[in-house]
Amino acid sequence: MYIHEERIRVCYADTDQMGYVYYGNYARYYEIGRVESLRSLGFSYKKLEDSGVMLPVYEHSSRYHQPAKYDDLLTVKVLIKTMPTVRILFSYEIYNEEGTLLNTGETTLVFIDKHSNKITKAPADLVQKLRPYLQ
């Protein structure tokens, strides 16, 4: 399993009138964690797109256990548990500074050839970078 942790400070604009993180912002936190997890492997979303492969979200789920609040320093834990094929599944756990689990979720993304708009296999270099963690 590949695990990456990213820290994000909750800014005022992320919260609702109660000072809680607005539910739609968790998807953005997932995206930040996801992009940085791939970057930490030496794999860039930008290079992927420049090579002609897009990676749109196919499915998204989220469960809210406790609210995140304004000025919390969150840890977004990103887990890749299975080798990508034409899809890649990311799991997420979001914790506050006290280590309380606030949110869990998953996103499934698909690899799409930019020119044909057809599903394609995961790039070989991404598979190679994940192989040591997923054997």
DSSP file with accessible surface (Angstrom, degrees, kcal/mol):
  #  RESIDUE AA STRUCTURE BP1 BP2  ACC     N-H-->O    O-->H-N    N-H-->O    O-->H-N    TCO  KAPPA ALPHA  PHI   PSI    X-CA   Y-CA   Z-CA
    1    1 A M              0   0  107      0, 0.0     2,-0.5     0, 0.0    80,-0.2   0.000 360.0 360.0 360.0 137.2    0.0    0.0    0.0
    2    2 A Y  E     -A   80   0A  14     78,-2.7    78,-2.6    80,-0.1     2,-0.4  -0.865 360.0-172.9 -99.7 131.5    1.2    3.5   -0.8
    3    3 A I  E     +A   79   0A  75     -2,-0.5     2,-0.4    76,-0.2    76,-0.2  -0.989   8.4 175.7-128.0 134.1    0.6    6.2    1.8
    4    4 A H  E     -A   78   0A  32     74,-2.4    74,-3.4    -2,-0.4     2,-0.4  -0.995  13.9-153.8-133.6 141.7    1.1    9.9    1.6
    5    5 A E  E     -A   77   0A 111     -2,-0.4     2,-0.4    72,-0.2    72,-0.2  -0.967  10.6-175.9-118.9 133.6    0.2   12.6    4.1
    6    6 A E  E     -A   76   0A  50     70,-2.3    70,-3.6    -2,-0.4     2,-0.4  -0.981  16.4-140.9-126.4 137.2   -0.4   16.2    3.2
    7    7 A R  E     -A   75   0A 142     -2,-0.4     2,-0.4    68,-0.2    68,-0.2  -0.836  20.0-179.8-103.1 137.0   -1.1   19.0    5.7
    8    8 A I  E     -A   74   0A  19     66,-2.3    66,-3.3    -2,-0.4     2,-0.5  -0.998  20.5-141.3-136.4 130.4   -3.7   21.7    5.0
    9    9 A R  E     -A   73   0A 115     -2,-0.4     2,-0.5    64,-0.2    64,-0.2  -0.779  26.2-122.6 -90.2 129.7   -4.7   24.7    7.2
   10   10 A V        -     0   0    1     62,-2.9    61,-1.9    -2,-0.5     2,-0.2  -0.600  30.7-156.1 -73.3 119.6   -8.4   25.4    7.1
   11   11 A C    >   -     0   0   61     -2,-0.5     3,-1.7    59,-0.2     4,-0.3  -0.567  28.5-106.4 -94.3 163.6   -8.9   29.0    5.9
   12   12 A Y  G >  S+     0   0  168      1,-0.3     3,-1.9    -2,-0.2     7,-0.1   0.873 117.7  60.9 -56.6 -38.7  -11.9   31.2    6.7
   13   13 A A  G 3  S+     0   0   88      1,-0.3    -1,-0.3     8,-0.0    -3,-0.0   0.699  97.0  61.8 -65.2 -17.8  -13.2   30.9    3.1
   14   14 A D  G <  S+     0   0   11     -3,-1.7     8,-2.7     7,-0.1    -1,-0.3   0.519  95.3  80.6 -82.8  -6.7  -13.4   27.1    3.5
   15   15 A T  B <   -E   21   0B  21     -3,-1.9     6,-0.2    -4,-0.3     2,-0.1  -0.625  67.7-135.0-108.3 161.4  -16.0   27.4    6.4
   16   16 A D    >   -     0   0   55      4,-2.8     3,-2.1    -2,-0.2    -1,-0.1  -0.268  51.2 -75.8 -94.8-170.5  -19.7   28.0    6.7
   17   17 A Q  T 3  S+     0   0  204      1,-0.3    -2,-0.0     2,-0.1    -1,-0.0   0.767 131.4  55.8 -62.8 -24.3  -21.5   30.3    9.1
   18   18 A M  T 3  S-     0   0  135      2,-0.1    -1,-0.3     1,-0.0     3,-0.1   0.492 118.2-109.5 -85.9  -4.6  -20.9   27.9   12.0
   19   19 A G  S <  S+     0   0   23     -3,-2.1    51,-2.1     1,-0.3     2,-0.3   0.567  78.5 129.8  86.1   7.5  -17.1   27.9   11.4
   20   20 A Y  B    S-F   69   0C  89     49,-0.2    -4,-2.8     1,-0.1    -1,-0.3  -0.707  71.4 -94.9 -92.4 149.9  -17.2   24.3   10.1
   21   21 A V  B     -E   15   0B   9     47,-2.9    -6,-0.3    -2,-0.3    47,-0.2  -0.425  45.5-113.6 -63.1 126.5  -15.6   23.3    6.8
   22   22 A Y    >   -     0   0  112     -8,-2.7     3,-2.1    -2,-0.2     4,-0.4  -0.440  25.1-120.6 -61.5 136.3  -18.3   23.4    4.1
   23   23 A Y  T >  S+     0   0  142      1,-0.3     3,-1.3     2,-0.2     4,-0.5   0.806 108.0  61.6 -56.5 -34.2  -18.9   19.8    2.9
   24   24 A G  T >> S+     0   0   32      1,-0.2     4,-0.7     2,-0.2     3,-0.6   0.745  91.7  68.1 -66.8 -19.9  -17.9   20.6   -0.7
   25   25 A N  H <> S+     0   0   28     -3,-2.1     4,-2.3     1,-0.2    -1,-0.2   0.721  82.2  73.0 -74.8 -17.8  -14.4   21.5    0.3
   26   26 A Y  H <> S+     0   0    6     -3,-1.3     4,-2.6    -4,-0.4    -1,-0.2   0.892  92.7  55.8 -63.3 -36.0  -13.5   18.0    1.3
   27   27 A A  H <> S+     0   0   44     -3,-0.6     4,-2.2    -4,-0.5    -1,-0.2   0.890 107.6  49.6 -61.6 -37.0  -13.4   17.1   -2.4
   28   28 A R  H  X S+     0   0   92     -4,-0.7     4,-2.6     2,-0.2    -2,-0.2   0.911 109.1  51.2 -68.0 -40.5  -10.8   19.9   -2.9
   29   29 A Y  H  X S+     0   0    0     -4,-2.3     4,-2.5     1,-0.2    -2,-0.2   0.912 109.3  51.6 -61.9 -40.1   -8.8   18.5    0.1
   30   30 A Y  H  X S+     0   0    0     -4,-2.6     4,-3.0     1,-0.2    -1,-0.2   0.925 109.6  50.0 -59.5 -44.9   -8.9   15.1   -1.6
   31   31 A E  H  X S+     0   0   98     -4,-2.2     4,-2.9     2,-0.2     5,-0.3   0.925 109.9  49.4 -62.5 -44.2   -7.6   16.6   -4.8
   32   32 A I  H  X S+     0   0   55     -4,-2.6     4,-2.3     1,-0.2     5,-0.2   0.952 114.9  45.0 -59.4 -47.3   -4.8   18.4   -3.1
   33   33 A G  H  X S+     0   0    0     -4,-2.5     4,-2.3    -5,-0.2    -2,-0.2   0.910 113.7  50.1 -62.0 -42.7   -3.8   15.2   -1.3
   34   34 A R  H  X S+     0   0   14     -4,-3.0     4,-2.0     2,-0.2     5,-0.2   0.939 112.1  45.9 -62.9 -49.4   -4.1   13.2   -4.5
   35   35 A V  H  X S+     0   0   25     -4,-2.9     4,-2.3     1,-0.2    -1,-0.2   0.926 115.9  46.1 -61.7 -43.8   -2.0   15.5   -6.6
   36   36 A E  H  X S+     0   0   52     -4,-2.3     4,-2.3    -5,-0.3    -1,-0.2   0.829 107.8  57.1 -72.3 -29.5    0.7   15.8   -4.0
   37   37 A S  H  X S+     0   0    0     -4,-2.3     4,-0.7    -5,-0.2    -1,-0.2   0.922 110.8  43.5 -65.7 -42.0    0.7   12.0   -3.4
   38   38 A L  H ><>S+     0   0    0     -4,-2.0     5,-2.4     1,-0.2     3,-0.8   0.908 112.2  53.6 -67.9 -39.6    1.5   11.4   -7.0
   39   39 A R  H ><5S+     0   0  127     -4,-2.3     3,-1.9     1,-0.2    -2,-0.2   0.897 102.7  57.7 -60.9 -38.1    4.1   14.2   -7.0
   40   40 A S  H 3<5S+     0   0   60     -4,-2.3    -1,-0.2     1,-0.3    -2,-0.2   0.751 104.1  53.2 -66.5 -21.0    5.8   12.6   -4.0
   41   41 A L  T <<5S-     0   0   20     -3,-0.8    -1,-0.3    -4,-0.7    -2,-0.2   0.488 125.7-104.5 -83.5  -7.9    6.2    9.5   -6.2
   42   42 A G  T < 5S+     0   0   53     -3,-1.9     2,-0.5    -4,-0.3    -3,-0.2   0.729  85.4 123.2  86.6  25.7    7.9   11.6   -8.9
   43   43 A F      < -     0   0   12     -5,-2.4     2,-0.4    -8,-0.1    -1,-0.3  -0.975  46.0-156.8-125.5 122.1    4.7   11.6  -11.1
   44   44 A S     >  -     0   0   24     -2,-0.5     4,-2.2     1,-0.1     5,-0.1  -0.814  19.9-147.7-107.1 134.0    3.1   14.8  -12.1
   45   45 A Y  H  > S+     0   0   33     -2,-0.4     4,-2.7     1,-0.2     5,-0.2   0.894 104.5  54.9 -56.9 -42.4   -0.5   15.4  -13.2
   46   46 A K  H  > S+     0   0  133      1,-0.2     4,-2.9     2,-0.2    -1,-0.2   0.935 108.3  46.2 -61.6 -45.5    0.7   18.2  -15.5
   47   47 A K  H  > S+     0   0  155      2,-0.2     4,-1.6     1,-0.2    -1,-0.2   0.881 110.9  54.4 -64.2 -36.7    3.2   15.8  -17.2
   48   48 A L  H  <>S+     0   0    5     -4,-2.2     5,-2.1     2,-0.2     3,-0.3   0.957 112.3  42.6 -59.6 -49.5    0.4   13.2  -17.5
   49   49 A E  H ><5S+     0   0   74     -4,-2.7     3,-1.7     1,-0.2    -2,-0.2   0.898 111.2  55.2 -65.6 -40.0   -1.9   15.7  -19.2
   50   50 A D  H 3<5S+     0   0  108     -4,-2.9    -1,-0.2     1,-0.3    -2,-0.2   0.808 103.5  56.8 -62.2 -28.1    1.0   17.0  -21.4
   51   51 A S  T 3<5S-     0   0   84     -4,-1.6    -1,-0.3    -3,-0.3    -2,-0.2   0.495 127.3-100.2 -81.8  -3.4    1.5   13.4  -22.5
   52   52 A G  T < 5S+     0   0    4     -3,-1.7    62,-3.6     1,-0.3     2,-0.5   0.611  85.3 119.4  98.1  13.0   -2.1   13.2  -23.7
   53   53 A V  E   < -G  113   0D  21     -5,-2.1    -1,-0.3    60,-0.2     2,-0.3  -0.958  42.3-163.9-116.4 127.1   -3.7   11.3  -20.8
   54   54 A M  E     -G  112   0D  63     58,-3.2    58,-2.6    -2,-0.5    -9,-0.0  -0.705   7.6-155.4-102.3 159.7   -6.5   12.9  -18.7
   55   55 A L        +     0   0   14     -2,-0.3    56,-0.2    56,-0.2     2,-0.1  -0.570  19.8 177.3-137.2  71.5   -7.6   11.6  -15.3
   56   56 A P        -     0   0   58      0, 0.0    54,-2.0     0, 0.0     2,-0.3  -0.401  37.5-101.7 -77.3 154.9  -11.2   12.6  -14.6
   57   57 A V  E     +B  109   0A  74     52,-0.2    52,-0.3     1,-0.2     3,-0.1  -0.581  36.3 177.4 -73.8 129.8  -13.1   11.6  -11.5
   58   58 A Y  E     +     0   0A 130     50,-3.6     2,-0.3     1,-0.4    51,-0.2   0.752  67.9  10.0-100.2 -37.6  -15.4    8.7  -12.2
   59   59 A E  E     -B  108   0A 117     49,-1.8    49,-2.4     2,-0.0    -1,-0.4  -0.995  61.2-174.6-147.5 147.6  -16.8    8.2   -8.6
   60   60 A H  E     +B  107   0A  84     -2,-0.3     2,-0.3    47,-0.2    47,-0.2  -0.996   4.7 173.5-145.9 135.7  -16.6   10.0   -5.3
   61   61 A S  E     -B  106   0A  60     45,-2.6    45,-2.0    -2,-0.3     2,-0.3  -0.988   4.3-178.0-140.9 152.0  -17.8    9.2   -1.8
   62   62 A S  E     -B  105   0A  33     -2,-0.3     2,-0.4    43,-0.2    43,-0.2  -0.993  11.1-161.8-150.4 139.9  -17.3   10.9    1.5
   63   63 A R  E     -B  104   0A 168     41,-3.2    41,-2.1    -2,-0.3     2,-0.6  -0.996  13.2-147.3-126.6 131.0  -18.3   10.3    5.1
   64   64 A Y  E     +B  103   0A 105     -2,-0.4    39,-0.2    39,-0.2    38,-0.1  -0.866  24.4 165.5-102.3 115.5  -18.2   13.0    7.7
   65   65 A H  S    S-     0   0   75     37,-2.8    38,-0.2    -2,-0.6    -1,-0.2   0.854  71.8  -4.4 -95.1 -44.4  -17.3   11.8   11.2
   66   66 A Q  S    S-     0   0  108     36,-1.7    -1,-0.4    34,-0.1     2,-0.2  -0.975  83.6 -97.0-145.8 152.3  -16.6   15.1   13.0
   67   67 A P        -     0   0   43      0, 0.0     2,-0.3     0, 0.0    36,-0.1  -0.496  25.3-139.0 -76.7 140.6  -16.5   18.7   11.7
   68   68 A A        -     0   0    0     -2,-0.2   -47,-2.9   -47,-0.2     2,-0.3  -0.727  29.5-151.1 -85.6 148.8  -13.2   20.3   10.7
   69   69 A K  B >   -F   20   0C 104     -2,-0.3     3,-2.3   -49,-0.3   -59,-0.2  -0.813  25.3 -70.0-126.2 163.2  -13.1   23.9   11.9
   70   70 A Y  T 3  S+     0   0  122    -51,-2.1   -59,-0.2    -2,-0.3    -1,-0.1  -0.183 118.0  11.6 -50.6 133.2  -11.6   27.2   10.9
   71   71 A D  T 3  S+     0   0   87    -61,-1.9    -1,-0.3     1,-0.3   -60,-0.1   0.377  89.0 143.8  75.4   1.2   -7.8   27.3   11.5
   72   72 A D    <   -     0   0   30     -3,-2.3   -62,-2.9   -63,-0.1     2,-0.8  -0.429  50.3-133.9 -62.8 143.1   -7.5   23.5   12.1
   73   73 A L  E     -A    9   0A  28    -64,-0.2     2,-0.3    -3,-0.1   -64,-0.2  -0.911  31.0-160.9 -98.2 110.2   -4.3   22.0   10.7
   74   74 A L  E     -A    8   0A   0    -66,-3.3   -66,-2.3    -2,-0.8     2,-0.6  -0.680  16.2-147.5 -95.8 148.0   -5.6   19.0    8.9
   75   75 A T  E     -AC   7  95A  21     20,-2.6    20,-2.4    -2,-0.3     2,-0.7  -0.974  11.5-159.5-110.4 118.1   -3.6   15.9    7.8
   76   76 A V  E     -AC   6  94A   0    -70,-3.6   -70,-2.3    -2,-0.6     2,-0.6  -0.902   7.7-160.3 -98.4 111.2   -5.0   14.4    4.6
   77   77 A K  E     -AC   5  93A  49     16,-3.5    16,-2.0    -2,-0.7     2,-0.5  -0.850   5.1-163.2 -95.7 121.9   -3.8   10.8    4.5
   78   78 A V  E     -AC   4  92A   0    -74,-3.4   -74,-2.4    -2,-0.6     2,-0.4  -0.922   5.5-169.7-110.0 129.7   -4.0    9.4    0.9
   79   79 A L  E     -AC   3  91A  10     12,-2.9    12,-2.7    -2,-0.5     2,-0.6  -0.974  15.3-168.4-123.7 132.0   -3.8    5.6    0.4
   80   80 A I  E     +A    2   0A   0    -78,-2.6   -78,-2.7    -2,-0.4    10,-0.1  -0.982  15.9 168.9-114.1 113.1   -3.4    3.7   -2.9
   81   81 A K        +     0   0  105     -2,-0.6     2,-0.3     8,-0.4    -1,-0.1   0.624  57.3  42.9-102.7 -18.2   -4.2    0.1   -2.0
   82   82 A T  S    S-     0   0   80      7,-0.4     7,-0.3   -80,-0.1    -1,-0.1  -0.955  87.9-100.0-133.0 151.4   -4.4   -1.5   -5.5
   83   83 A M        -     0   0   58     -2,-0.3     4,-0.1    51,-0.2     2,-0.1  -0.461  44.8-115.4 -67.9 131.8   -2.4   -1.3   -8.7
   84   84 A P        +     0   0    6      0, 0.0     4,-0.2     0, 0.0    -1,-0.1  -0.396  40.5 164.9 -68.0 147.0   -4.0    1.0  -11.2
   85   85 A T  S    S-     0   0   93      2,-1.9    37,-2.5    36,-0.1    42,-0.1   0.311  81.1 -30.5-120.6-100.6   -5.3   -0.5  -14.5
   86   86 A V  S    S+     0   0   51     35,-0.2    25,-2.3    24,-0.1     2,-0.3   0.497 140.2  43.4 -95.0  -8.4   -7.6    1.7  -16.5
   87   87 A R  E     - D   0 110A 109     23,-0.2    -2,-1.9    -4,-0.1     2,-0.4  -0.921  69.5-153.5-129.0 157.9   -8.8    3.1  -13.2
   88   88 A I  E     - D   0 109A   3     21,-2.5    21,-2.5    -2,-0.3     2,-0.5  -1.000   9.4-151.7-135.1 131.8   -7.1    4.3  -10.0
   89   89 A L  E     - D   0 108A  48     -2,-0.4     2,-0.4    -7,-0.3    -8,-0.4  -0.916   9.4-169.7-107.2 125.4   -8.7    4.3   -6.6
   90   90 A F  E     - D   0 107A   0     17,-2.9    17,-2.3    -2,-0.5     2,-0.3  -0.948   4.1-161.4-111.2 134.0   -7.6    6.7   -3.9
   91   91 A S  E     -CD  79 106A   9    -12,-2.7   -12,-2.9    -2,-0.4     2,-0.4  -0.873  10.8-159.3-110.4 150.2   -8.8    6.4   -0.3
   92   92 A Y  E     -CD  78 105A   3     13,-2.9    13,-1.8    -2,-0.3     2,-0.4  -0.969  17.7-175.9-133.9 145.1   -8.6    9.3    2.1
   93   93 A E  E     -CD  77 104A  48    -16,-2.0   -16,-3.5    -2,-0.4     2,-0.5  -0.991  13.6-160.2-134.2 129.5   -8.6    9.9    5.9
   94   94 A I  E     -CD  76 103A   0      9,-2.9     8,-3.3    -2,-0.4     9,-1.4  -0.959  12.7-179.7-116.1 127.2   -8.6   13.4    7.3
   95   95 A Y  E     -CD  75 101A  59    -20,-2.4   -20,-2.6    -2,-0.5     6,-0.2  -0.883  20.2-133.1-121.2 152.7   -7.4   14.0   10.8
   96   96 A N    >   -     0   0   21      4,-1.7     3,-1.9    -2,-0.3   -22,-0.1  -0.330  45.6 -85.9 -90.5-176.4   -7.2   17.2   13.0
   97   97 A E  T 3  S+     0   0  103      1,-0.3   -23,-0.1     2,-0.1    -1,-0.0   0.755 128.5  57.6 -64.5 -25.9   -4.1   18.1   15.0
   98   98 A E  T 3  S-     0   0  141      2,-0.1    -1,-0.3     1,-0.0    -3,-0.0   0.480 119.5-109.5 -81.8  -3.9   -5.4   16.0   18.0
   99   99 A G    <   +     0   0   48     -3,-1.9     2,-0.4     1,-0.3    -2,-0.1   0.589  66.1 152.3  86.1  12.1   -5.5   12.9   15.7
  100  100 A T        -     0   0   64      1,-0.1    -4,-1.7     2,-0.0     2,-0.5  -0.613  49.6-121.8 -77.5 129.7   -9.3   12.8   15.6
  101  101 A L  E     + D   0  95A  60     -2,-0.4    -6,-0.2    -6,-0.2     3,-0.1  -0.606  38.9 168.7 -72.6 119.0  -10.6   11.2   12.4
  102  102 A L  E     +     0   0A   2     -8,-3.3   -37,-2.8    -2,-0.5   -36,-1.7   0.753  57.5   6.2-101.2 -34.7  -12.9   13.8   10.8
  103  103 A N  E     -BD  64  94A   0     -9,-1.4    -9,-2.9   -39,-0.2    -1,-0.3  -0.997  51.0-167.5-155.1 144.7  -13.6   12.4    7.4
  104  104 A T  E     +BD  63  93A  37    -41,-2.1   -41,-3.2    -2,-0.3     2,-0.3  -0.963  23.8 147.3-131.2 152.5  -13.1    9.4    5.2
  105  105 A G  E     -BD  62  92A   9    -13,-1.8   -13,-2.9    -2,-0.3     2,-0.3  -0.984  28.7-139.6-168.1 176.3  -13.6    9.0    1.5
  106  106 A E  E     -BD  61  91A  80    -45,-2.0   -45,-2.6    -2,-0.3     2,-0.4  -0.989   6.4-166.6-146.1 148.5  -12.7    7.5   -1.9
  107  107 A T  E     -BD  60  90A   3    -17,-2.3   -17,-2.9    -2,-0.3     2,-0.5  -0.995   7.4-157.1-133.9 139.4  -12.3    8.7   -5.4
  108  108 A T  E     -BD  59  89A  17    -49,-2.4   -50,-3.6    -2,-0.4   -49,-1.8  -0.973  15.1-172.5-110.9 128.2  -12.0    6.5   -8.5
  109  109 A L  E     -BD  57  88A   1    -21,-2.5   -21,-2.5    -2,-0.5     2,-0.4  -0.891  10.8-143.9-118.1 152.2  -10.4    8.2  -11.5
  110  110 A V  E     - D   0  87A  12    -54,-2.0     2,-0.5    -2,-0.3   -23,-0.2  -0.909  16.5-122.6-117.5 146.0  -10.1    6.8  -15.1
  111  111 A F        -     0   0    0    -25,-2.3     9,-2.5     9,-0.4     2,-0.4  -0.767  34.3-173.2 -86.7 123.1   -7.3    7.2  -17.5
  112  112 A I  E     -GH  54 119D  22    -58,-2.6   -58,-3.2    -2,-0.5     2,-0.5  -0.975  27.5-123.9-123.6 130.5   -8.6    8.8  -20.7
  113  113 A D  E  >  -G   53   0D  50      5,-3.2     4,-2.3    -2,-0.4     5,-0.4  -0.610  21.9-145.0 -69.3 121.3   -6.7    9.3  -24.0
  114  114 A K  T  4 S+     0   0  112    -62,-3.6    -1,-0.2    -2,-0.5   -61,-0.1   0.815  93.2  43.8 -60.6 -33.6   -7.0   13.1  -24.6
  115  115 A H  T  4 S+     0   0  162    -63,-0.4    -1,-0.2     1,-0.1   -62,-0.1   0.886 124.8  29.2 -85.2 -39.6   -7.2   12.7  -28.4
  116  116 A S  T  4 S-     0   0   63      2,-0.2    -2,-0.2     0, 0.0    -1,-0.1   0.618  92.5-135.7 -95.1 -14.7   -9.6    9.8  -28.8
  117  117 A N     <  +     0   0  130     -4,-2.3     2,-0.3     1,-0.2    -3,-0.1   0.782  62.1 131.4  61.1  29.6  -11.6   10.4  -25.6
  118  118 A K        -     0   0  142     -5,-0.4    -5,-3.2     1,-0.1    -1,-0.2  -0.817  67.3 -95.2-111.4 152.9  -11.3    6.6  -24.9
  119  119 A I  B     -H  112   0D  98     -2,-0.3     2,-0.3    -7,-0.2    -7,-0.3  -0.368  48.0-177.3 -63.4 140.3  -10.3    4.8  -21.8
  120  120 A T        -     0   0   49     -9,-2.5    -9,-0.4   -34,-0.2     2,-0.1  -0.864  29.1 -87.0-134.6 169.0   -6.6    3.8  -21.8
  121  121 A K        -     0   0  166     -2,-0.3   -35,-0.2     1,-0.1     3,-0.1  -0.383  52.9 -88.7 -74.9 155.9   -4.3    1.9  -19.5
  122  122 A A        -     0   0   12    -37,-2.5    -1,-0.1     1,-0.1   -36,-0.1  -0.337  58.2 -91.3 -58.6 139.9   -2.4    3.5  -16.6
  123  123 A P    >>  -     0   0   24      0, 0.0     4,-2.1     0, 0.0     3,-0.5  -0.296  30.3-127.1 -57.6 139.5    0.9    4.9  -17.8
  124  124 A A  H 3> S+     0   0   80      1,-0.2     4,-2.7     2,-0.2     5,-0.2   0.851 107.8  57.0 -59.0 -36.1    3.7    2.3  -17.4
  125  125 A D  H 3> S+     0   0   79      2,-0.2     4,-2.0     1,-0.2    -1,-0.2   0.875 106.8  48.8 -68.4 -32.6    5.9    4.8  -15.5
  126  126 A L  H <> S+     0   0    1     -3,-0.5     4,-1.9     2,-0.2    -2,-0.2   0.945 111.9  48.8 -67.9 -45.5    3.2    5.3  -12.8
  127  127 A V  H  X S+     0   0   24     -4,-2.1     4,-1.8     1,-0.2    -2,-0.2   0.928 111.1  51.1 -58.5 -43.2    2.7    1.5  -12.5
  128  128 A Q  H  < S+     0   0  133     -4,-2.7    -1,-0.2     1,-0.2    -2,-0.2   0.900 109.4  49.8 -62.2 -41.2    6.5    1.1  -12.1
  129  129 A K  H  < S+     0   0   76     -4,-2.0    -1,-0.2     1,-0.2    -2,-0.2   0.831 115.7  43.0 -68.8 -30.6    6.6    3.8   -9.4
  130  130 A L  H >X S+     0   0    0     -4,-1.9     3,-1.5     1,-0.2     4,-1.2   0.719  91.0  87.2 -86.7 -20.7    3.8    2.1   -7.4
  131  131 A R  G >< S+     0   0  110     -4,-1.8     3,-0.7     1,-0.3     4,-0.5   0.865  83.4  55.2 -52.0 -44.3    5.0   -1.5   -7.9
  132  132 A P  G 34 S+     0   0   98      0, 0.0    -1,-0.3     0, 0.0     3,-0.2   0.817 113.8  42.3 -61.7 -25.1    7.4   -1.5   -4.8
  133  133 A Y  G <4 S+     0   0  109     -3,-1.5    -2,-0.2    -4,-0.2    -3,-0.1   0.651 116.5  45.9 -91.2 -19.8    4.4   -0.5   -2.6
  134  134 A L    <<        0   0   33     -4,-1.2   -51,-0.2    -3,-0.7    -1,-0.2   0.127 360.0 360.0-117.9  21.5    1.8   -2.7   -4.0
  135  135 A Q              0   0  180     -4,-0.5    -4,-0.0    -3,-0.2     0, 0.0  -0.609 360.0 360.0 -92.7 360.0    3.4   -6.1   -4.4
